[in-house]
């Protein structure tokens, strides 16, 4: 089944940072589970991204509005590198995604219309796709720092949540 990304990129005023993920969780397309899927990095509550940001910034991030408020305060845009794809199997692994259409239009618009200082990637998969798709942009904008975060996926268990939090704290912007 072809899945088209259901979310628009989030781009707050005075954006200085861009957080790029891969693609929304399969739960975003499941009518029975959609209620648990509120925004980026939800994964039905299993993804560690928002719980880690709660720890780092000492804020409650239970609602889409609170997540967007934090990203706005951080001047951080949020988007995914994939616009449309299919899944070989019914799971959330990036390696499971096939027939990919990349989100070049929206990401290009963000890069063109904001003053990005740093781009954060939610995984090495996302970083490698960005480097391939935006090679010329990277060459022409050497001043922009590219940072790959440890994946917030619970499947990335080689690092504990606490170790991921410490890494995120060191590289994410301060409030």
Secondary structure, DSSP 8 states (H G I E B T S, - for coil): --EE-----B--TT--EEEEE----GGGG-TTTGGG--STT-GGGT-SHHHHHHHHHT----SHHHHHHHHHHTTEEEEESEEEEEESSSS--GGGEEEEEE-HHHHHHHHHHS---EEEESSHHHHHHHHHHTHHHHHH-TTSEEEE----STT-TTS-HHHHHHHHHHHS---
